[in-house]
Amino acid sequence: MAARRRFGWIFAGLGVAVVAAILWVIFHKPAKPARAPPAVPVTTAVAQLQDVPVTVTALGAAQAWRSDTILAQVSGKLLGVPFVEGSFVKAGALLAQIDPAPYRAALRQAEGALARDRALLADARLDLARYQTLAAQDSVSRQTLETQAALVKEDEGTVMIDEGVVAADQINLNYTRVTAPIAGRVGVRLVDPGNIVTGNASSASVTTTSAAGASGLSGNTTGSGGGTGIAIVNQIEPIAVTFTVPQGDFQRISDVSAGFTRPLAVAATSQDTGAPLGQGSLTIADNRVDPATGMVVLKARFPNADHHLWPGQFVNVGLTLQTLKQATTIPAAAVNQGPGGAFAYVVGADGVAKVRPIKIALTQGSIAVVSSGVGAGETVVVDGQMILKPGSKVRARPPAPAAKPAP
C-alpha cells in the first residue's frame, strides 16, 4: 500500500513537470532582435571643382547703335524710292529722288545773275583804275574817285551775294538726291513715288511717330523738323543693348572695370527660350543715378554679325564681373540654414548622413560656392533633408545632374 502511494506521487510529479514544460515552451518565446530603422531615400550630388563666373543679371533691350530717320530737306514731287524695304544699304546709297528740275533751273538762274554781276564788277574796277590815273594827273575830282571806289565795293558785295545764292541752289539741287547717311538696315518706306514731299533744310533727324510709319503703311509722314519722312535706317552691326542696375551693383561694376575703362563681358539670352543671342562688352555707363528708382543705365556693344539681336527686342542680360577659378561648388539646394548658420548633410562611405557646417562664398544661379566645410568629391544631400537626422542611414537615389554656373 505504501509502495503504491509512492508511485502515485512520482507519477503526479512527472505529470506536473510535463505540464510545466509544455507551458514554458508555449509561453516562453525568445525575444526578437530590434529592427534597424529603414534607410531614408534622398537625392545626392557630388561637390565639384569648376570655374564660376560672377555675374549681375538684368532685363535689357536691344536698340540700333545708330538710328536715322531720313527726311526730305527740299520740297517737290517724289520721282522714285529705289531701295528695297528691309534690305541693307551702304552709306551714300540712294534712297529717294525728288524732282530736280525746279532746283536745276533756279541754280542756272543764280549762275546767270552771278556772271552778270561779275561783269559789272570788272567794269567798275576798270573805271576805278582810270579814275585813279586821272586823279594822279589832277584831271578828276576827289569825290568822283571815291564814288567809283564805293561802287566797286558795292559790286563786290553783290557778287558775294550771288555766289551765296549759287551755293545754296547747288545744295538744294544736291538735296533732291536723298542718300543714306549710315550703313544699316532700311525699314519700310514711309512715302510712295508720286507724292509731293515737303522739306526743311534745317530739320534734324527725328523719330517718326505717325500712324503710317508705325504700321508700315505708306503715306506722307512729316517729322517734327518739317521734312517728310522717307525711311528709317538702323545700324545693327554693331548693335546696342541697354539695361539698368541698382546703384549698389553699379559701384561694384565701376570698381571691377576701373571706372569703365576696361570692358566687361556681357551675354544676352532670349527671354522666351533662354537661347544665347550674342556676346558683347560693356563700355558705357550713364552719367547719373535715377533718383526716382536708384538705378543706373548701362550700354553694351554687341558685334551682332549673325543678326540674332534686333532693335526693340527684350533680352536677359548677364554681366560677368569676374571668374572664380576652380572653386568648390555644390547645388544651392544642398545648403540648409540652422541656428548656427549654413550646413549640409554629407554622406560618408558607410551611407550615413552627417551634419557638416559650411561657409558659402556666394550663390550664383543654381549653384553655391563653398569656401569651407565640403571638399571636392564629397557627396551631399540635395533633396530629402527635411526627414533626415544626424546619423541617419540614407539610400541615395540617382545623383542629380552636375550644377552649371549661371550664364
C-alpha positions in Angstrom: 0.0 0.0 0.0 2.8 2.4 0.8 4.6 1.5 -2.4 1.5 2.2 -4.5 1.2 5.6 -2.8 4.8 6.4 -3.5 4.4 5.5 -7.2 1.3 7.7 -7.4 3.3 10.7 -6.1 6.0 10.1 -8.6 3.6 9.9 -11.5 1.8 13.1 -10.3 5.2 14.9 -10.0 6.1 13.7 -13.5 2.8 15.0 -14.8 3.2 18.4 -13.2 6.7 18.6 -14.7 5.5 17.7 -18.2 2.7 20.3 -18.0 5.1 22.9 -16.8 7.5 22.1 -19.6 4.7 22.3 -22.1 3.5 25.7 -20.7 7.1 27.0 -20.8 7.5 26.1 -24.4 4.2 27.7 -25.3 4.5 31.0 -23.4 8.3 31.5 -23.3 9.2 32.6 -26.8 12.6 34.1 -27.4 12.7 37.9 -27.8 13.1 39.1 -31.4 16.2 41.3 -32.1 15.5 45.1 -32.5 14.9 46.0 -36.2 17.1 48.8 -37.6 15.3 51.9 -38.9 14.8 51.9 -42.7 17.2 53.9 -44.8 15.9 57.3 -45.8 15.6 57.8 -49.6 17.4 61.0 -50.6 18.9 62.7 -53.7 22.6 63.4 -53.6 25.2 65.2 -55.6 28.9 65.3 -55.7 30.8 68.5 -54.9 32.9 69.6 -57.9 35.7 71.9 -58.8 34.7 74.3 -61.7 35.2 77.9 -62.9 32.3 80.0 -61.7 31.6 83.4 -63.4 30.3 86.0 -61.0 27.5 87.8 -62.9 25.0 90.5 -62.5 21.7 89.8 -64.2 19.2 92.3 -65.6 16.4 92.9 -68.1 17.7 94.7 -71.2 16.5 95.9 -74.6 18.4 95.9 -77.9 18.5 99.1 -79.8 20.2 100.3 -83.0 23.7 101.6 -82.4 22.6 104.5 -84.6 19.1 105.2 -85.9 18.5 107.9 -88.5 15.1 108.9 -89.8 15.6 110.1 -93.3 13.7 113.3 -94.0 13.2 115.3 -97.2 15.2 118.5 -97.0 13.6 120.1 -100.1 10.1 120.1 -101.4 8.9 118.7 -104.6 7.5 115.6 -106.4 9.0 112.3 -105.4 10.2 110.6 -108.6 11.4 107.3 -107.0 12.2 105.3 -103.9 14.8 102.9 -105.3 15.7 101.0 -102.1 14.3 97.5 -101.2 12.4 97.6 -98.0 14.1 95.6 -95.3 17.4 95.5 -97.1 20.9 96.5 -96.0 22.2 99.7 -97.6 25.7 101.3 -97.6 26.4 104.8 -96.6 25.7 107.1 -99.5 23.2 104.8 -101.2 20.3 106.5 -103.0 17.1 106.2 -101.0 14.8 108.6 -102.8 14.9 111.0 -105.8 13.0 114.3 -105.7 12.3 116.1 -109.0 15.4 118.2 -109.5 14.1 120.3 -112.5 13.0 123.3 -110.4 16.2 123.4 -108.5 18.4 123.0 -111.6 16.5 125.9 -113.1 17.0 128.1 -110.0 20.7 127.2 -110.0 21.1 128.2 -113.6 19.3 131.5 -112.9 21.6 132.2 -110.0 24.6 131.4 -112.0 23.5 133.9 -114.7 23.0 136.6 -112.1 26.4 135.9 -110.8 28.0 136.1 -114.2 26.3 139.4 -114.9 27.3 141.0 -111.6 30.9 139.7 -112.0 31.0 141.6 -115.4 29.6 144.7 -113.7 32.3 144.4 -111.0 35.0 144.0 -113.6 33.8 147.1 -115.5 33.6 149.1 -112.2 37.2 148.1 -111.4 38.4 149.3 -114.8 36.7 152.7 -114.3 38.3 152.9 -110.8 41.7 152.3 -112.3 41.2 155.0 -114.9 39.9 157.5 -112.3 43.0 156.7 -110.1 45.3 157.6 -113.1 43.3 160.8 -113.8 43.4 161.7 -110.1 47.2 161.4 -110.1 47.2 163.9 -113.0 44.7 166.2 -111.2 42.2 165.7 -114.0 39.3 164.3 -111.9 37.9 165.4 -108.6 38.5 163.5 -105.4 34.8 163.0 -105.0 34.4 161.2 -108.3 37.3 158.8 -107.4 35.7 158.0 -104.0 32.3 157.4 -105.6 33.8 155.0 -108.1 35.7 153.1 -105.3 32.4 152.8 -103.4 30.7 151.5 -106.5 33.4 148.8 -106.8 32.8 147.8 -103.1 29.0 147.6 -103.8 29.5 145.4 -106.8 31.9 143.1 -104.8 29.1 142.7 -102.2 26.6 141.9 -105.0 28.9 139.3 -106.4 29.3 137.7 -102.9 25.5 137.6 -102.5 25.3 135.9 -105.9 27.9 133.4 -105.0 26.0 132.5 -101.8 22.8 132.1 -103.9 24.5 129.8 -106.3 26.0 127.7 -103.4 22.5 127.5 -101.7 20.9 126.5 -105.0 23.6 123.8 -105.6 22.9 122.5 -102.1 19.2 122.3 -102.7 19.8 120.5 -106.0 22.0 118.0 -104.2 19.3 117.5 -101.6 17.0 116.2 -104.3 19.1 113.0 -104.1 18.2 111.6 -100.7 21.0 109.2 -99.6 21.7 107.0 -96.6 23.9 108.8 -94.0 25.0 105.5 -92.4 25.3 101.8 -93.4 22.5 99.8 -91.9 19.1 98.1 -92.5 16.4 100.3 -94.0 12.8 99.8 -92.9 9.6 100.1 -94.7 9.2 103.2 -96.9 7.1 105.9 -95.4 6.1 107.6 -98.6 5.4 106.4 -102.2 6.7 107.9 -105.5 4.4 110.5 -107.0 3.6 112.2 -103.7 4.6 115.8 -103.0 7.1 115.9 -100.2 7.9 118.9 -98.1 11.4 119.7 -96.8 13.2 121.9 -94.3 16.9 122.1 -94.8 17.4 122.9 -91.1 15.4 119.9 -89.8 17.3 117.3 -87.9 16.8 113.6 -87.9 13.8 112.7 -85.7 11.9 109.6 -84.9 8.8 109.2 -87.0 5.7 108.9 -84.8 2.9 108.9 -87.4 0.4 106.0 -87.7 1.6 105.3 -91.2 5.2 104.9 -90.1 4.3 102.7 -87.1 2.1 100.4 -89.1 4.3 100.2 -92.1 1.7 101.8 -94.4 2.8 104.4 -97.0 1.8 108.0 -96.8 3.2 111.5 -96.3 4.9 111.3 -92.9 6.3 114.6 -91.6 9.0 114.8 -89.0 9.0 117.4 -86.2 11.5 119.5 -88.1 9.1 119.9 -91.0 10.6 117.5 -93.5 8.7 114.5 -95.0 9.9 111.1 -93.6 11.3 108.8 -96.3 12.5 105.8 -94.3 14.4 104.8 -91.1 17.9 103.3 -91.3 19.1 101.4 -88.3 22.6 100.3 -87.7 22.5 96.8 -86.3 26.2 95.8 -86.8 27.1 96.6 -84.1 24.0 96.8 -82.0 23.5 98.2 -78.5 21.8 96.5 -75.5 20.8 98.9 -72.7 19.9 97.7 -69.2 19.7 99.1 -65.7 21.4 98.0 -62.5 20.9 99.1 -58.8 23.3 101.8 -57.6 24.8 99.3 -55.2 25.8 97.0 -58.1 26.9 100.0 -60.1 29.7 100.8 -57.7 30.9 97.2 -57.8 30.8 97.2 -61.6 32.7 100.5 -61.7 35.4 99.2 -59.4 35.9 95.9 -61.4 36.0 97.8 -64.7 38.4 100.5 -63.4 35.8 103.2 -63.9 34.5 101.7 -67.2 37.9 101.9 -68.8 38.2 98.1 -69.0 35.5 96.3 -71.0 33.4 93.7 -69.1 31.9 90.7 -70.9 28.1 90.8 -71.4 25.9 87.9 -72.6 22.4 88.3 -74.0 19.9 85.4 -73.9 16.3 85.1 -75.2 13.5 85.8 -72.7 11.4 83.2 -74.4 13.7 80.2 -74.8 16.8 81.1 -72.9 18.9 80.6 -76.1 22.1 82.6 -76.3 21.8 85.6 -78.6 25.3 87.0 -78.5 28.4 88.1 -76.6 29.3 91.8 -76.2 31.2 94.1 -74.0 30.2 96.9 -71.6 32.0 100.2 -72.0 29.3 102.9 -71.5 27.6 104.0 -68.3 25.1 106.8 -67.8 26.4 109.9 -66.0 23.7 109.9 -63.3 21.7 107.7 -60.9 17.9 108.0 -61.4 16.8 109.5 -58.1 13.3 108.0 -58.5 14.4 104.4 -58.9 18.0 104.3 -57.7 19.0 102.7 -61.0 21.8 103.4 -63.5 21.6 102.9 -67.2 24.4 100.8 -68.8 25.0 100.2 -72.5 26.8 97.3 -74.1 28.1 96.9 -77.6 27.4 93.6 -79.5 29.0 92.8 -82.9 25.7 91.1 -83.9 27.2 89.6 -87.1 24.6 86.9 -87.0 21.7 89.4 -86.5 20.2 87.5 -83.6 19.6 90.8 -81.8 17.0 93.2 -83.2 16.1 96.8 -82.3 13.3 96.8 -79.7 13.9 93.2 -78.6 13.8 92.5 -74.9 16.5 90.2 -73.6 18.0 88.8 -70.4 21.5 90.3 -69.7 24.3 88.7 -67.8 27.2 90.9 -66.9 30.3 89.0 -65.9 32.3 90.8 -63.2 35.0 88.1 -62.6 35.5 84.3 -62.8 36.4 82.2 -59.7 38.9 79.6 -60.9 38.4 76.0 -59.8 36.0 76.8 -56.9 34.3 74.1 -54.9 30.7 74.0 -55.8 27.5 72.2 -54.7 23.9 72.6 -55.7 22.3 75.5 -53.9 19.5 73.2 -52.8 22.0 71.3 -50.7 22.5 74.3 -48.4 20.5 74.4 -45.2 20.2 77.1 -42.6 20.2 76.5 -38.9 20.7 78.4 -35.7 24.5 78.1 -36.1 24.5 79.1 -39.8 24.7 77.2 -43.0 25.2 73.5 -43.0 24.9 70.5 -45.3 24.2 66.8 -44.9 27.4 64.9 -46.1 27.0 61.2 -46.9 30.0 59.1 -46.0 31.2 55.8 -47.5 29.1 53.9 -44.9 25.9 55.6 -46.2 25.3 57.6 -43.1 24.4 61.3 -43.3 26.3 63.7 -41.0 25.7 67.4 -40.4 28.6 69.5 -41.7 28.8 73.3 -41.0 29.8 75.1 -44.2 30.6 78.6 -45.4 29.1 79.9 -48.6 31.2 82.4 -50.5 28.3 83.2 -52.9 25.3 81.7 -54.6 25.3 82.0 -58.4 22.2 80.7 -60.1 21.6 77.1 -59.1 25.0 76.5 -57.5 26.7 77.6 -54.3 30.4 78.2 -54.0 31.7 76.7 -50.8 34.7 78.3 -49.1 35.0 75.7 -46.3 33.2 72.7 -44.9 32.9 70.5 -48.0 35.6 69.3 -50.3 35.5 68.3 -54.0 34.4 64.7 -54.4 32.3 64.5 -51.2 28.6 63.6 -51.5 25.9 66.0 -50.2 22.2 65.6 -49.9 20.3 67.7 -52.3 16.7 66.6 -51.6 15.2 64.8 -48.6 16.8 66.8 -45.8 13.5 67.5 -44.1 13.2 63.9 -42.8 16.9 63.4 -42.1 18.6 63.4 -38.7 22.2 63.3 -37.9 23.4 59.8 -38.2 20.5 58.6 -40.4 21.2 55.8 -42.8 20.3 57.0 -46.3 19.5 55.3 -49.6 20.7 57.6 -52.4 18.6 57.9 -55.5 20.4 58.6 -58.8 22.7 61.6 -58.4 21.3 64.9 -59.7 23.0 66.3 -62.8 26.0 68.4 -62.1 25.1 72.1 -61.5 26.3 74.6 -64.1 27.2 78.2 -63.4 24.6 80.7 -64.3 25.4 82.5 -67.7 
